[in-house]
Each structure stands twice: as C-alpha cells, then as structure tokens.
Amino acid sequence: MSLNQLIRKIPFFNYSYVFESQKKIFVSCFEEVGSRGAFIMQKDLAAFEKNLATYTGANYAVGVANATDALEMLLNVAGIGPGDEVILCSHTMIATASAVHSNGAVPVPVEAGADHLIDPESIEKAVSPRTRALMPTQLNGRTCNMDAILEIAERHNLLVFEDSAQALGSRYKGQHAGTFGVGGCISFYPAKILGCLGDGGAILCNDKDVFQKLMLVRDHGRNPETGDIDLWGRNSRLDNLQAAFLDLQFKEYENVINRRRQIALIYQERLAGLEQLVLPPAPGSDENHFDVFQNYEIEAEHRDQLKAYLAEHGVGTLIQWGGKGVHQFKKLGFNLSLPYTEKLFERMLMIPMNMSLSDEDVHYVCDCITAFYSGK
Ligand SMILES: *Cc1c(COP(=O)(O)O)cnc(C)c1O
C-alpha cells in the first residue's frame, strides 16, 4: 500500500480526549461538588476510596496527592530509613527510587527480565545484609511473577512494596496488583489508565495499623478525633474534586481495560509475524497474568529509525523514562552496570495505546510499522 495516500495524526497520548468525550458529565460533576464547597476530604473522596478497595480486594485504599508521595509515605510508615537497602527494577520511573532515597535509604536497581519487569534472579543476587525490602514495579499494566518475589522475600525476611502506579486492575493468579505486600501505590496522572484532570494517587494496603498511619500522615499527622498531632506528616491529600472525577470514570473501568486488551490483540495479530520485533505477551496468553496494557512496549530492531519513520507518518511514540534505566542516571551517584537492561533500553519503544484510538488507527500504526520493515 502507499502510506502517502493518507497520513493520519495519531498522537502517542491525547490529553484532552477523556475530558472532551465526557465533557457534560465532568462539568455537571464540577458544578455539583463546587456548589457543595466540597474540596478537601469530603464524601466523594471516601466513596472513591471505598470503591477502589472493593475493586482491588484490598482492605483499605487511601487517596493521596500522587503516586510518588504514595510510595514515600508507604515506606515511611513501614519504617524504611537510613541504613536500609531496597531492591527495585532499573526499568522503572525514577520516582520508585526517589521514594527510597527520600526516606534516607538506598535504592538498589537490578535487571529487568524478558517481560521488562524485575528479574527474580537478579533480585536474589542483590540481596545483602542491609536489604530490608523488595519493591517490584508492576510495569506497563502487568503484574510480576509474584510467587517468585514473595518466596525470595520470605526466605530473606524482607518487606514487599509494590510500585503498581501503572497497574490498576492488573492481576497475577487472580490477585490484584498492589495487594501482595505491605502496600501498593496507584497513580492517577492523566496518562495513566484511570487518569484524573491533574495529579492524583492512592495507596492500597491490608494492614489496619499501616492504613491508620497513612490516613494521618497524608494530613499533617493530625488526628481527626482529638485534633492532636500524632506523628510527623505532610499535606498529601487527594483533592475531593479529583476523587469525584475519578469515581465517575471508574464506573466504566472494565470497558476501558477491555478496549486496551482489544487494541493489544490487534497489535499482536498484525505484528507478531515481524521478526524484527519482540511484542509484549498477548492478552490471555498466560493464565497467570491478566494484563491491563497501561503501555504497549515493544522491542524493535532499528528502533530510532522506526521511531523517526512513524513520526514522519503522523504516529507518536515514546521511549519510556527518556531511554534510561534508574542506574543510568549517573548524576544521582549510581555506579553499576546492568547489561541486559541497558540493551533493552536501546530497543524499547512504546507505540500508541489509549482510548482515543479507533481500530483503523491501530491498523494504520501496524501498516506503517510493516511498511518500514519491508524496506529493510
Ligand atoms: C507514573 C508513575 C509513577 C509516579 O506517579 P505520579 O502519580 O506521577 O507521582 C511512579 N511509578 C511508575 C512506575 C509510574 O509509571
């Protein structure tokens, strides 16, 4: 086919799409909440937290300002501090590591495996006498092989925290991301699967003591019953208005996940034959994993040329984290090499995966990729 006949504009992510497609509902929600003056810690936040906990099967959900704060506070209330090491995957957002650093502890990045998630063998090698916790990232909407991770944690007596910022609804053996260890964070950054109109986050946890501390820490350590300050805290509340927006969209969440899995299936069917690509595991291909496809991250030969070719043809793509693993940010003092992960970062590319895509858009992206490699 000739691609020149018709160049579509397919942005990697369309930030106005969610608002524009449900504008009336958002505006009437704004009017309703606004005229109640319900901006901070009101019933809309409590209702959303309840729905989030019910959906994920967590005992508790705590709405906070963003997922980075969520991780920091979670580690803090679990007692992570100076002298502790926390093992995490180098293929994650810097926020995973900074949450460790900001608690005075040391983030220890290890290799990603073939599915781009933390590699249990590399965890095992990195365990030291100072290791206190493992913090896997449930990346791209997929939950790690938690059996292997929990087994290592148990054998070495380590805590488990999940950076499940990208994984609301993702499951391993039927259990939701964010519910395997002490707690897990969820991000509602607009480009996340459940995005708000600004920043937002939540912490899932099962332990009542952890929950109660988090409820205090997010609100200055203030005890709502006595007015006393029970512990050092901060201001990291999820805006009530954002919670109301989130709760609105949450009603449609299963449809959103289904659509994303459908898009992944089209990519799988159209691209699996290209030997120059490695695709993520197809939806339904492994009964232990239920993936929600926050991202569709492929590995590609001639990655940079492919990216440029797609851009010329109107298709936006993204290289996650600017193309570097955590341990490659040398200015932060990291001094180690993780060869497998470094090689992955030369090959990985995220192609469009969002709710604004029509089937035709997805096929167009596939046409472009196929055309690129047919010229190789
Ligand atoms: C988005 C993201 C975060 C941070 O989320 P914020 O809500 O923006 O703070 C942390 N970890 C991962 C893996 C993410 O994708």
PDBQT file of the ligand as one rigid body, heavy atoms in Angstrom, charges set to zero:
ROOT
HETATM    1  C1  LIG A 401       3.523   7.347  36.883  1.00  0.00    +0.000 C 
HETATM    2  C2  LIG A 401       4.417   6.523  37.715  1.00  0.00    +0.000 A 
HETATM    3  C3  LIG A 401       4.821   6.920  38.992  1.00  0.00    +0.000 A 
HETATM    4  C4  LIG A 401       4.541   8.260  39.580  1.00  0.00    +0.000 C 
HETATM    5  O1  LIG A 401       3.216   8.608  39.579  1.00  0.00    +0.000 OA
HETATM    6  P1  LIG A 401       2.796  10.103  39.963  1.00  0.00    +0.000 P 
HETATM    7  O2  LIG A 401       1.352   9.977  40.326  1.00  0.00    +0.000 OA
HETATM    8  O3  LIG A 401       3.008  10.933  38.732  1.00  0.00    +0.000 OA
HETATM    9  O4  LIG A 401       3.639  10.556  41.093  1.00  0.00    +0.000 OA
HETATM   10  C5  LIG A 401       5.612   6.055  39.728  1.00  0.00    +0.000 A 
HETATM   11  N1  LIG A 401       5.979   4.859  39.234  1.00  0.00    +0.000 NA
HETATM   12  C6  LIG A 401       5.627   4.457  37.999  1.00  0.00    +0.000 A 
HETATM   13  C7  LIG A 401       6.049   3.109  37.514  1.00  0.00    +0.000 C 
HETATM   14  C8  LIG A 401       4.850   5.279  37.192  1.00  0.00    +0.000 A 
HETATM   15  O5  LIG A 401       4.534   4.878  35.966  1.00  0.00    +0.000 OA
ENDROOT
TORSDOF 0
